[in-house]
Structures are given as structure tokens and as C-alpha cells.
Amino acid sequence: MSDWVDGTLSDAINSLDAGVSVNAEDRPHGSGEIGVLKTSALSGGNFHPEQNKAVLPTERNLVAEPVLADSILVSRMNTPALVGESCYLDAAHPTLFLPDRLWQLKPKDRDAVNMRWLSFVLQSSGYRNHIEIHATGTSGSMKNLPKARLLDLPVSYPPAHEQRFIAKVLDALDTTIRQTEAIIEKLKQVKQGLLHDLLTRGIDANGELRPPQSEAPELYKASALGWIPKKWAPRALGTLAEVSGGVTLGRSISGPGVVELPYLRVANVQDGYLDLDEIKTVQVLSSEVARYKLEPGDVLMNEGGDFDKLGRGVIWSGELETCLHQNHVFRVRCSRADLDPRYLATYSASRFGKSYFVQASKQTTNLASINSTQLKAFPLMLPPPEEQRAIVEKLAGLDLRVESEARTKQKLLAQKSGLMDDLLTGRVRVTPLLESAAA
């Protein structure tokens, strides 16, 4: 590595230029308007130009720093996890401007430093460690990155031609990651479209979607929930399942017959999955265990939370031998003969479920909550049991594809992290590849 030069970021960067704070509407700018970026425009090393606010016409003359091509943006003020977040821009965005919380890095000599290569340096683990050490601020929710500390970042500079080649290698991997993300997003969109069709048309005896009501009205009947297949019935959840609240926390109990057991709280019941990384325990009487104990197949629904998470169904599969649930997590135990718990979880996650929970809930600015009476009144479009199973299995195939692509993405991210560590430190040289390309 005798041809590599050790230095700091200040050796390559001429200035860190921030924008200014201006008054703007909280919506993306439209035609003929200009926008000021939100800090959320920088995420995961990527640039999201739609994350901007439309600058008021009276403030247009105040904006100061347009988004330039072949540049790097850095968040100088953000949460502890996001301060120092950066991204590379290959093209200019003349209608977008920086706020005072973002810097734009401008090089001293573009022939000597490849900005795309440098952007990978600002995504490396060494960079992240540097930010965690030098970000300042007493607030636990907001940190500042001093300009001098960023410019002090240690950097090992390869020759310019090697910088370009390293950037090409990592760029190719980034492209594959973005393509995988696009596949995942497309599969999710396909699932949402299929979910709507399955919950309004169902599956016929041949395993195919029924034709829509407009094409085959003889297959449908009118109901309080709209047109539904003739074999389906509108039913309230409370007539098909037992809805139960859980153990109340904070009670003071002692003496013989008291046991301490794990329980699920709202934080464990996430948006369509269970987060079991942190399980807390609660003391209950041994005589209460049967009342609050979860059984495989129970559907868990949060009493309250964000609108998107309210009422979403997650199935307990017996991940722990004995586990209870708290009073803010409803346990729905289905009648296996009439209602498949997987169908209930699927239905509650659909737009039909979300619409009901939002309308029936008690709402504040960003949160909503439902009670057991409202949950028992939850209206379902109920197919025969065998059709419920067919619907769930149809969707399961798409879920498996999403999970497979998600695993591929995680492998690619791990590969990128290892490759960055090797290439950006010079532990692995690209010189042999350069010589081969030249030959």
C-alpha cells in the first residue's frame, strides 16, 4: 500500500456548504415550484428526492444551496442513529435546495478524488464509529456533527484510478441490492392486488379466482359488506371467536401460589410479525395462568397504536412454552371449525380490516385504540373453511417469495459491508483486476 496516502477528509474537501431554513408547505413541490429537502431525503446511503417540502413563493429568493451533480450530502443534525447519514448524487436536481441541517461536500480536485468512492468511505464502519465518537449534544434525541470533526475523519487515499475501480465494484453490488429491493416492492404490490381480489371474489372449486361480480352476477349476493360470493356470509368476529384481554400490569401480589412468567406486550406485537428480542416477565397467581396463557393458533391484536398497526393480526405459534399476554394485547381464539386463524390475520391486515379499525377506534393525532366490544363487532366476509384455507395458501406462495428475496438482500448487504471493509482499507487490493483489465 505504499501508493496509498493517509490523511483526513479535509485533504479532499474544499467546503461543507449548508442551506438555509425557509418556510415551506409539508408536501412535495410541484411543477413550477422549488422544494427544500427534508433530512429524511438521506436514508440508508440513498437519496430520496421526493422527501422535500414546497417552498412558499415569498421565500423563493432565500434558498441558497441547490443540489449539484457528482456531490455528497451529509446530515449534520439528526437523531443519534442518523446524524452523519450521507448519500451520493450522480445528477443535479435544480429545483431542490438544502436546508440548514444538510451539508453538501465540494471537492478540491475532482481529478484527484472520486466522489463516488468517497461516498462509500462515508458509509463505512470506520466512518460510523467516528461519527458516534464526535457527534455532540446533551439531548438523547438529537445530535450535532461539528464541521471540524467531520473534516478530521481519517481517510486512506488510493491512487485516483484505483478509487474509480473500487467505486465501480461497490456500485455494481449496490445496483444488485436496489434491483432486489425493487423485486420485493413489486411482489408486495402484487400481493396487495391479489389480496383484494381474494377477499372480494374468492377461489372457486377449480382453485381459480371467480370472475368479478360485473361479469358473473349469478355467483354473488348483496350483503351489508357489499357484493360477496353466494357461499360466503357476513359475520361478526365475536360470534366466531373468543376475544380476551390479558393480565393487568403493576399489581402487587405475593405469597404462595405466585409464579413469574413471560408475557407479550404491545411492543412485541409488531406490524404483521412478533418481535421477541426482549421478553419481560410478570407475577401472576398460578390459578390465573390458564386464563392468560397463549395457545398455538391464537391471534394477537393490539388495543392501540399507530393507525397502520391497529388491530393487525399476528399468530402465536407457541414460540415459548408458557407465555401470557398483557391487557393491552387482545387474544382472539378462533373456532377452528368456522374460522381459520390465518384467514383472520390476513383479513385484519387488509384494507377492509384497516378501514373498520380506523372508523371504529378512538383517535388522537397519530394514535388510535379499540376496545373489546368494538373488536367483537369486527365484520368479516366469511368463506367456507376450505376456501379460507385456499385463500391463505394462495397468499403464502407470494410471502415465501418475498422472504426469499429479503434473505437475498440481507446476504448482499453483508457482502457489501465485508467488501467495503476490505477494499476501502486496502486489505484487499483491486490492482490485479486493474492489471488484468489493462491487459
C-alpha positions in Angstrom: 0.0 0.0 0.0 3.0 2.3 -0.5 1.0 4.2 -3.1 -1.9 4.9 -0.7 -1.7 8.2 1.2 -3.0 8.5 4.8 -4.8 11.8 5.5 -8.1 13.2 6.6 -11.3 14.2 4.8 -10.1 17.8 4.8 -7.4 16.9 2.3 -10.0 16.2 -0.4 -12.9 18.5 0.5 -12.8 22.3 -0.1 -16.0 23.2 1.7 -19.1 21.8 3.5 -22.0 24.1 2.4 -25.3 24.0 4.2 -28.6 25.5 3.0 -30.9 27.8 5.0 -34.2 27.4 6.9 -37.2 28.6 4.9 -40.9 28.5 5.3 -42.5 25.7 3.2 -45.6 23.6 2.9 -45.4 20.0 4.1 -45.9 18.4 0.7 -43.5 17.7 -2.2 -43.0 20.6 -4.6 -44.9 20.5 -7.9 -44.4 21.9 -11.4 -43.1 25.5 -11.4 -42.2 25.2 -7.7 -39.0 24.6 -5.8 -38.5 22.3 -2.8 -36.3 22.3 0.3 -35.1 18.8 1.3 -36.1 17.1 4.5 -33.5 15.2 6.5 -35.3 12.0 5.5 -34.2 12.6 2.0 -31.0 10.8 3.1 -31.7 7.2 4.1 -29.6 4.0 4.0 -27.0 5.7 1.8 -29.6 6.5 -0.8 -31.1 9.8 -2.0 -34.9 10.2 -1.9 -35.7 13.4 -3.8 -39.5 13.1 -3.1 -38.7 13.8 0.5 -39.0 17.6 0.2 -41.3 20.5 1.1 -42.6 23.0 -1.3 -41.0 26.4 -0.6 -43.5 29.3 -0.2 -43.4 31.7 -3.2 -42.4 34.6 -0.8 -39.4 32.6 0.3 -38.0 31.5 -3.1 -35.3 34.2 -3.0 -34.0 32.9 0.3 -32.9 29.4 -0.7 -29.1 29.2 -1.1 -27.7 25.8 -1.9 -29.0 23.8 -4.9 -28.5 20.1 -5.2 -25.5 19.6 -7.5 -24.3 16.6 -9.6 -21.5 14.3 -8.5 -21.8 15.5 -4.9 -22.3 14.0 -1.4 -24.9 15.2 1.1 -24.4 14.7 4.8 -26.9 15.2 7.7 -25.2 17.4 10.2 -28.1 17.4 12.7 -30.3 14.4 13.4 -31.1 11.6 15.8 -28.1 9.7 17.3 -28.7 6.8 14.8 -29.0 9.1 11.8 -26.6 12.0 12.4 -23.9 11.9 9.8 -26.1 10.0 7.3 -24.8 10.5 3.8 -25.7 9.8 0.2 -24.2 10.3 -3.3 -25.9 12.2 -6.1 -24.8 11.5 -9.7 -27.2 14.0 -11.2 -28.2 17.6 -10.3 -31.7 18.5 -9.0 -32.0 22.2 -9.9 -35.4 22.6 -8.3 -34.3 21.1 -4.9 -32.3 23.0 -2.3 -30.7 22.1 1.0 -32.0 23.1 4.5 -29.7 24.3 7.2 -29.4 20.7 8.6 -27.7 19.2 5.5 -24.2 19.8 4.1 -23.1 19.4 0.5 -19.5 18.3 0.2 -17.4 20.0 -2.6 -14.0 18.6 -3.6 -10.8 20.5 -4.0 -9.9 18.5 -7.2 -12.2 16.1 -8.9 -9.3 14.5 -10.8 -7.6 13.6 -7.5 -10.7 12.3 -5.6 -13.5 10.2 -7.0 -16.7 11.4 -5.2 -18.5 8.1 -5.7 -15.6 6.3 -4.0 -15.6 8.9 -1.2 -19.3 8.3 -0.7 -18.6 4.7 0.1 -16.0 5.8 2.6 -18.8 7.8 4.3 -20.8 4.7 4.6 -18.1 2.5 6.1 -18.0 1.2 9.7 -14.9 3.4 10.4 -16.9 6.5 9.4 -19.8 5.4 11.6 -17.5 4.9 14.6 -16.0 8.4 14.0 -19.5 10.0 14.0 -20.6 8.2 17.2 -17.5 9.5 19.0 -17.6 13.1 17.8 -21.3 13.9 17.5 -22.2 16.4 20.2 -25.3 17.4 22.2 -26.8 16.6 25.6 -30.2 15.6 24.2 -30.8 11.9 23.8 -33.0 12.5 20.8 -30.9 14.9 18.7 -27.1 15.2 18.0 -25.0 17.7 16.1 -21.9 17.0 14.0 -19.3 19.7 14.2 -17.8 20.6 10.8 -14.2 20.4 12.1 -14.9 16.8 13.4 -16.2 15.6 10.1 -13.2 17.1 8.2 -10.9 15.3 10.8 -12.2 11.9 9.6 -9.1 9.7 8.8 -9.1 8.6 5.2 -6.6 6.4 3.3 -6.4 7.6 -0.3 -5.6 5.2 -3.1 -4.5 6.5 -6.5 -7.3 8.1 -8.5 -7.6 5.2 -10.9 -7.9 2.7 -8.1 -10.6 4.9 -6.4 -12.6 4.7 -9.6 -12.3 1.0 -9.9 -13.3 0.4 -6.2 -16.3 2.6 -6.8 -17.3 0.6 -9.8 -17.1 -2.7 -7.9 -19.2 -1.4 -5.0 -21.6 0.4 -7.4 -22.3 -2.9 -9.1 -23.2 -4.5 -5.8 -25.4 -1.5 -4.9 -27.2 -1.9 -8.2 -28.0 -5.6 -7.4 -29.2 -4.6 -4.0 -31.5 -1.9 -5.5 -32.8 -4.4 -8.0 -33.6 -6.9 -5.2 -35.4 -4.2 -3.3 -37.5 -3.4 -6.4 -38.4 -7.0 -6.7 -39.5 -7.1 -3.1 -41.6 -4.0 -3.5 -43.2 -5.3 -6.7 -44.1 -8.6 -5.0 -45.7 -6.7 -2.1 -47.8 -4.7 -4.6 -48.8 -7.9 -6.4 -49.8 -9.3 -3.1 -52.0 -6.3 -2.2 -53.8 -6.6 -5.5 -54.3 -10.4 -5.1 -55.4 -9.9 -1.5 -58.2 -7.5 -2.6 -59.3 -10.0 -5.3 -59.2 -13.0 -3.0 -61.3 -11.2 -0.3 -63.9 -10.0 -2.7 -64.1 -12.8 -5.3 -62.6 -15.8 -3.5 -61.5 -19.1 -5.1 -63.7 -21.5 -7.0 -63.7 -25.3 -6.9 -61.0 -25.4 -9.6 -58.6 -23.3 -7.5 -59.1 -20.2 -9.6 -60.3 -16.7 -8.8 -64.0 -16.3 -9.5 -64.9 -13.8 -12.3 -65.8 -10.4 -10.9 -69.5 -9.6 -10.0 -69.8 -7.4 -13.0 -69.1 -10.4 -15.3 -70.9 -13.1 -13.4 -73.6 -11.6 -11.2 -75.2 -15.0 -10.7 -72.3 -16.0 -8.5 -72.8 -13.2 -6.0 -75.3 -11.9 -3.5 -75.8 -8.5 -1.9 -74.8 -8.1 1.8 -74.1 -5.4 4.4 -70.4 -5.6 3.3 -71.2 -5.3 -0.4 -71.3 -8.0 -3.1 -70.0 -11.3 -1.8 -69.9 -14.8 -3.3 -73.1 -16.7 -2.6 -71.5 -19.3 -0.3 -70.0 -16.5 1.9 -71.6 -15.0 4.9 -71.1 -11.7 6.8 -70.3 -12.5 10.4 -69.1 -10.5 13.4 -65.8 -11.7 15.0 -67.4 -12.1 18.4 -69.7 -14.9 17.0 -66.7 -16.9 15.7 -64.0 -16.4 18.3 -63.3 -15.7 22.0 -61.9 -12.2 22.5 -59.9 -11.8 25.7 -57.9 -9.1 27.4 -54.7 -10.0 29.2 -53.1 -9.6 32.6 -53.0 -6.1 34.1 -49.5 -5.0 35.0 -48.4 -3.2 38.2 -50.5 -5.3 40.6 -48.9 -6.1 44.0 -49.3 -9.8 44.8 -47.2 -12.0 47.0 -47.3 -15.3 48.9 -47.8 -18.9 47.9 -49.2 -19.6 44.5 -47.4 -16.7 42.9 -45.4 -17.5 39.7 -43.3 -15.3 37.4 -43.9 -15.9 33.7 -43.0 -14.2 30.4 -45.7 -12.1 28.7 -46.3 -10.3 25.4 -46.7 -6.5 25.4 -47.7 -4.1 22.7 -44.0 -3.7 21.7 -43.8 -7.4 20.9 -46.8 -7.4 18.6 -45.5 -5.5 15.6 -46.8 -4.8 12.2 -47.5 -8.3 10.9 -44.8 -10.1 13.0 -43.8 -10.9 16.5 -40.7 -9.2 17.9 -39.4 -11.5 20.6 -36.0 -9.9 21.1 -37.0 -8.6 24.5 -39.5 -10.5 26.6 -40.5 -9.2 30.0 -41.9 -11.2 32.9 -44.9 -10.6 35.2 -46.0 -12.1 38.5 -49.4 -13.8 38.5 -51.3 -16.3 40.6 -51.0 -19.8 39.5 -54.7 -20.0 39.3 -54.7 -17.2 36.6 -52.2 -18.9 34.3 -54.8 -20.8 32.3 -56.8 -17.6 31.8 -54.0 -15.6 30.3 -51.8 -18.4 28.7 -51.4 -18.2 24.9 -52.0 -21.3 22.8 -50.7 -22.0 19.3 -53.1 -20.5 16.8 -54.2 -17.6 19.0 -54.4 -14.4 17.0 -52.9 -11.4 18.8 -54.2 -7.9 18.2 -53.0 -4.6 19.8 -55.6 -2.5 21.6 -54.0 0.7 20.3 -51.0 2.2 18.4 -50.3 3.7 15.0 -53.2 3.6 12.6 -51.3 1.1 10.3 -50.7 -1.3 13.2 -54.1 -1.0 15.0 -55.8 -4.4 15.0 -53.3 -6.1 12.7 -53.4 -9.8 13.4 -50.3 -11.8 14.4 -50.5 -15.6 15.0 -48.9 -17.1 18.1 -47.2 -20.3 17.1 -46.0 -21.5 20.6 -42.6 -19.8 20.4 -42.4 -20.1 24.2 -43.7 -23.0 26.2 -45.6 -20.8 28.6 -46.4 -17.2 27.7 -49.1 -14.8 28.8 -50.3 -11.5 27.3 -50.9 -8.2 28.9 -54.2 -6.3 29.0 -53.3 -4.0 26.0 -52.9 -7.1 23.7 -56.2 -8.9 22.8 -56.1 -12.6 22.4 -58.5 -13.9 19.7 -59.1 -17.7 19.9 -60.9 -18.8 16.8 -63.5 -21.5 16.5 -61.4 -23.9 14.3 -64.5 -25.3 12.6 -65.7 -21.9 11.3 -62.8 -19.5 11.3 -59.2 -20.3 10.3 -56.9 -18.0 12.4 -54.6 -17.5 9.4 -57.6 -16.1 7.4 -58.5 -13.8 10.3 -54.9 -12.5 10.4 -55.0 -12.0 6.7 -58.4 -10.3 6.7 -57.5 -7.9 9.5 -54.4 -6.8 7.7 -56.3 -6.0 4.5 -57.8 -2.6 3.7 -61.2 -4.0 4.8 -59.8 -4.6 8.3 -57.9 -1.4 8.5 -60.9 0.6 7.4 -63.1 -0.8 10.1 -60.5 -0.3 12.9 -59.8 3.3 11.9 -63.5 4.1 11.7 -64.4 2.3 15.0 -61.5 3.4 17.1 -61.0 6.3 19.5 -58.4 8.5 17.8 -55.8 11.1 18.8 -53.4 12.9 16.4 -51.3 9.9 15.5 -52.7 7.1 17.6 -55.9 5.1 17.8 -57.4 2.5 20.2 -60.2 0.0 20.2 -62.0 -1.9 23.0 -63.1 -5.5 23.2 -66.7 -4.6 22.3 -65.5 -3.0 19.0 -63.2 -5.9 18.2 -66.0 -8.4 18.8 -68.2 -6.4 16.3 -65.4 -6.5 13.6 -67.4 -7.6 10.5 -65.8 -10.4 8.4 -66.7 -11.7 4.9 -66.6 -15.4 5.8 -66.0 -18.0 3.1 -66.4 -21.7 3.9 -63.5 -23.2 5.8 -61.9 -25.0 2.9 -62.0 -21.7 0.8 -60.4 -19.8 3.7 -57.5 -22.3 3.6 -57.2 -22.0 -0.1 -57.1 -18.2 0.1 -54.4 -18.3 2.8 -52.3 -20.8 0.8 -52.5 -18.7 -2.3 -51.0 -15.7 -0.5 -48.5 -17.9 1.3 -46.7 -18.5 -2.0 -46.1 -14.8 -2.5 -45.0 -14.5 1.1 -42.4 -17.2 0.6 -41.1 -15.3 -2.5 -40.8 -12.1 -0.5 -39.0 -13.8 2.3 -36.6 -15.4 -0.2 -35.8 -12.0 -1.8 -35.4 -10.4 1.6 -32.9 -13.1 2.6 -31.0 -12.4 -0.7 -31.0 -8.7 0.2 -29.5 -9.4 3.6 -26.8 -11.6 2.1 -25.9 -8.8 -0.4 -25.8 -6.2 2.4 -23.5 -8.4 4.4 -21.3 -9.0 1.3 -21.2 -5.2 0.7 -20.2 -4.5 4.3 -17.4 -7.0 4.1 -16.2 -5.9 0.7 -16.2 -2.2 1.8 -14.1 -3.1 4.8 -11.6 -4.9 2.6 -11.4 -2.5 -0.4 -11.6 0.8 1.5 -8.8 -0.1 3.9 -6.6 -1.7 1.2 -6.7 -5.1 2.9 -7.8 -6.4 -0.5 -6.3 -4.6 -3.5 -8.0 -4.2 -6.9 -4.6 -3.8 -8.5 -4.6 -7.3 -10.0 -8.0 -6.7 -11.5 -6.8 -3.4 -13.0 -3.8 -5.0 -14.5 -6.0 -7.8 -15.9 -8.3 -5.2 -17.4 -5.4 -3.3 -18.9 -4.0 -6.4 -20.5 
